[in-house]
């Protein structure tokens, strides 16, 4: 299960040479070793960023038009998986998560940032125009990825692994302000051009072929994360 790549578009945008080598070169390196040592299945954890701009209901076979270097690199890594399957017989499965959050999250991702600002009663800045993000609690994402690795019917397919529900960033901020009993002001600014307009992913393929069933609603997940965050402020 290949999770060894940068988790943020911002990191890759700031250093494209390092970022693309990490995502693309790292994937090729692992595929080479899978071929060499006869690994039964290779699971690439990709990203919903490969779709570019999309609306609610995007499916795995829909157009892929990334808008940033991170999305392009992840899509290229996916293509190498398909090449290695075609030419060398390396079985693959691609998982495409979206907006993963929860215990262990890194400091500058959106949910963690909003919590830090809310707990400290700082202004929360929300960028408009990106639609609704399909936030996925980390335990649900992990379950979906494990199913990609273990279900026989998943071979050589891609799967959206998310909650299947979209949440606007303003609503996310409002929920976090409420949970933390914060005095933070929420300010809406213009769109961040590095990120595509997004919505909810269609997870019906994962439900049908993997038996994937997300268990954690946004509100439940935010409360669980808040409990952890209070004990482990990062």
C-alpha positions in Angstrom: 0.0 0.0 0.0 1.8 3.1 -1.3 1.2 6.1 0.9 4.8 7.4 0.8 4.3 10.7 -1.0 3.6 14.3 -0.1 0.0 14.8 1.1 -0.5 18.4 0.1 -0.7 20.2 -3.2 0.9 23.2 -1.6 4.2 21.3 -0.9 4.5 20.1 -4.5 3.6 23.6 -5.8 6.4 25.1 -3.8 9.0 22.6 -5.0 7.9 20.9 -8.3 11.2 19.1 -8.9 11.2 17.5 -5.5 7.5 17.0 -5.4 7.1 15.3 -8.8 10.2 13.1 -8.2 8.6 12.0 -4.9 5.2 11.1 -6.3 6.1 9.8 -9.8 9.7 8.6 -9.2 8.7 7.0 -5.9 5.8 5.1 -7.5 8.0 3.8 -10.4 10.6 2.7 -7.9 7.9 0.7 -6.0 6.4 -0.8 -9.1 9.8 -2.0 -10.2 10.3 -3.8 -6.9 6.8 -5.2 -7.1 7.7 -6.7 -10.5 11.0 -7.9 -9.3 9.7 -9.6 -6.2 6.3 -10.9 -7.4 4.1 -8.7 -5.2 0.5 -9.9 -5.5 -1.1 -6.5 -5.6 0.1 -2.9 -5.6 -2.3 -0.3 -4.1 -1.6 3.3 -5.1 -3.2 6.0 -2.9 -3.9 8.7 -5.4 -6.1 11.8 -5.0 -9.4 13.4 -6.1 -7.2 16.2 -7.4 -6.7 14.1 -10.6 -10.2 15.1 -11.8 -9.5 18.9 -11.8 -12.8 20.8 -11.7 -15.7 18.6 -11.0 -19.3 18.6 -9.6 -21.2 16.3 -7.3 -21.2 12.7 -8.6 -17.9 12.4 -10.3 -17.1 8.8 -11.2 -13.9 7.0 -11.7 -14.2 6.9 -15.5 -14.9 10.6 -15.9 -12.5 13.1 -17.4 -9.2 13.8 -15.6 -8.0 17.3 -16.1 -5.8 18.3 -13.1 -5.3 22.0 -12.4 -2.2 21.8 -10.3 1.2 20.0 -10.3 0.1 17.7 -7.5 -2.9 16.4 -9.5 -0.8 16.0 -12.6 1.8 14.0 -10.7 -0.8 11.8 -9.1 -2.4 11.1 -12.4 0.9 10.3 -14.0 1.6 7.8 -11.1 -1.8 6.2 -11.9 -0.8 5.8 -15.5 2.5 4.1 -14.6 0.4 1.6 -12.6 -1.6 0.8 -15.7 1.6 0.5 -17.8 3.2 -1.9 -15.4 0.1 -4.1 -15.4 -0.1 -4.1 -19.2 3.5 -4.8 -19.9 4.8 -6.6 -16.7 1.6 -8.1 -15.2 1.8 -6.1 -11.9 -1.7 -6.1 -10.5 -2.8 -2.7 -9.1 -5.7 -1.0 -7.4 -6.0 2.8 -7.3 -7.7 4.6 -4.3 -8.7 8.2 -4.8 -9.5 9.7 -1.3 -10.7 13.3 -0.7 -10.3 15.7 2.1 -9.0 13.2 4.6 -8.9 14.5 8.2 -8.7 13.1 11.8 -6.1 12.2 14.4 -2.5 12.5 13.2 -3.3 15.2 10.5 -0.6 17.6 9.6 -0.8 21.2 10.9 -1.5 23.2 7.7 -4.4 21.2 6.2 -7.8 22.9 6.3 -9.5 21.1 9.2 -6.5 21.4 11.5 -6.0 25.0 10.5 -9.6 25.9 11.2 -9.4 24.1 14.6 -6.2 26.0 15.6 -7.8 29.3 14.6 -11.1 28.6 16.4 -9.5 27.4 19.6 -7.3 30.5 19.7 -10.3 32.8 18.7 -8.4 33.9 15.6 -10.1 35.0 12.3 -10.9 32.1 10.1 -10.4 32.8 6.4 -12.5 30.8 3.9 -11.8 30.8 0.2 -15.0 30.9 -1.9 -15.6 29.4 -5.3 -14.2 25.9 -4.8 -17.6 24.3 -4.3 -18.0 21.6 -1.6 -15.2 19.4 -0.4 -15.9 15.7 0.2 -14.3 15.4 3.7 -13.5 11.9 4.8 -12.7 10.8 8.3 -9.4 9.0 8.5 -10.8 5.7 9.8 -13.2 5.5 6.8 -10.4 6.2 4.4 -8.2 3.5 6.0 -11.0 1.0 5.8 -11.5 1.8 2.1 -7.8 1.5 1.3 -7.6 -1.9 3.1 -10.5 -3.1 1.1 -8.7 -2.0 -2.1 -5.8 -4.3 -1.0 -7.9 -7.3 0.0 -11.0 -7.6 -2.2 -10.5 -10.0 -5.2 -12.9 -8.0 -7.4 -10.9 -4.8 -7.1 -8.0 -5.9 -9.3 -6.8 -3.3 -11.9 -9.6 -0.8 -11.0 -9.8 2.7 -9.5 -12.0 3.6 -6.6 -13.3 6.8 -5.1 -12.7 6.4 -1.3 -14.6 9.3 0.4 -17.7 10.0 2.4 -19.7 10.7 -0.7 -21.0 14.0 0.7 -19.8 17.5 0.0 -19.4 20.3 2.6 -18.8 23.9 1.8 -15.8 25.4 3.6 -17.9 28.1 5.3 -20.1 25.4 6.8 -17.0 23.5 7.9 -15.8 26.6 9.7 -19.1 27.2 11.3 -19.3 23.7 12.6 -15.8 24.0 14.1 -16.6 27.3 15.7 -19.7 25.8 17.3 -17.9 22.7 18.5 -15.1 24.7 20.1 -17.4 27.4 21.4 -15.1 29.9 19.7 -15.4 33.7 19.2 -13.6 33.5 15.9 -14.9 35.6 13.0 -15.3 33.8 9.7 -14.2 35.9 6.7 -14.9 34.8 3.1 -12.3 35.8 0.5 -11.7 35.1 -3.2 -10.9 31.7 -4.6 -7.4 30.1 -4.2 -6.5 29.4 -7.8 -4.3 26.4 -6.9 -7.3 24.3 -6.0 -10.0 23.1 -8.4 -13.8 23.5 -7.9 -15.0 20.3 -6.2 -18.0 18.4 -5.0 -19.0 15.0 -3.7 -17.4 11.9 -5.3 -19.6 9.0 -6.5 -18.6 6.1 -4.3 -21.0 3.5 -5.7 -18.3 1.4 -7.3 -16.5 1.1 -3.9 -19.8 0.3 -2.3 -20.7 -2.4 -4.8 -17.3 -4.1 -5.4 -15.6 -3.5 -2.1 -18.4 -3.4 0.4 -17.2 0.1 1.5 -19.6 1.9 3.8 -18.3 5.1 5.4 -19.3 5.1 9.1 -18.4 8.6 10.3 -20.6 11.7 9.5 -18.9 15.0 9.3 -20.2 16.2 12.6 -19.3 13.0 14.4 -15.8 13.1 12.8 -15.2 16.7 13.7 -16.2 16.0 17.3 -13.9 12.9 17.5 -11.0 15.0 16.0 -11.7 17.8 18.5 -11.3 15.3 21.4 -8.0 14.1 20.0 -6.8 17.6 19.1 -7.3 18.9 22.6 -5.1 16.1 24.0 -2.5 16.3 21.2 -2.3 19.9 20.0 0.2 20.1 17.1 
